[in-house]
Amino acid sequence: MARKPTKPTKEAIRTFESIRKTDENGREYWTSRELAQALGYTDYRNFRNVGKKAYEACRNSGIDPLDHFVETNEMIIAGKGAERQVNNVRMTRYACYLAVQNADPSKTIVAQAQTYFAVQTRRAEKMLDDTPLTEDEQKRLLRREMKKHNAQLAGAARGAGVATNTDYAIFQNEGYKGLYGGLTHSDIHERKGLGRSQDILDHMGSTELAANLFRATQTEEKLRRENIRGKENANRVHKEVGAKVRRAIKSIGGTMPENLPTVDSIKKLERKEKQLLKLKGPEADDTGVQKEDGRADVQTNRDQ
């Protein structure tokens, strides 16, 4: 019979919460050294064996352990104020859960830690349940399709004679000029108020992305179908296709792409999607512990 989870005391919860950290990307983590101390391991070498078992358990579960165990080096104050470098590991909730599952079961704090990390994961699941991807967010994920078809468009352009990076930049500008009523890539970038390193495609809403995807796919097909040769001809085709897409938008009363709003980076949305995918699994009980083949398991997320 499985042991009934031990409810963590308020003191235990405060302990684990006090050592929870957040990295520069907003992802939470615990360090192996602080977790070891919280679990009552006076000799860190003993806890390293626990960590190795957790690492292997993660690998055996089919999840990349490098997503949950990140080795770091840091300086600590040793005797007489001297500094020395020590190894540490940043651990996600899932990594911590696996660690406490492999820790000394005779320690009361270990049993409490098992429930704490399971419950924390379940709370994250419920939070994400309350904030699913909206319909427009789901549509914006076609940015991946845009990347794929841009690569295919580049291949078709090379076949037509668009050979250098400069040639391709001009070729792309012609397509944008056709679709955006004469605006170049730089013009669109400035109009959206983006920084130098920000990609305009990353900040397009679903409607604007769809227009650009249609421009790219139809240009690629035309270049290949009509066996277009010469970079000047390729540029002309790209601009003509962009202009035809623009006329189609106008004919149905749509908003011109340059007048559509700038949105948050798609990278933020992709992180949210990864959170949802990582945390969505088989139904869990109220403790967040999942039962499978008589063993406890828990879902987690690489981006937390």
Secondary structure, 3 states (H helix, E strand, C coil): CCCCCCCCCHHHHHHHHHCCEECCCCCEEEEHHHHHHHCCCCCHHHHHHHHHHHHHHHHHCCCCHHHCEEEEEEEEECHHHCEEEEEEEEECHHHHHHHHHCCCCCCHHHHHHHHHHHHHHHHHHHHHHCCCCCHHHHHHCCHHHHHHHHHHHHHHHHHHCCCCHHHHHHHHHHHHHHHCCCCCHHHHHHHCCCCCCCCHHHHECHHHHHHHHHHHHHHHHHHHHCCCCCHHHHHHHHHHHHHHHHHHHHHCCCCCHHHCCECCCHHHHHHHHHHHHHHCCCCCCCCCCEEECCEEECCCCCCC
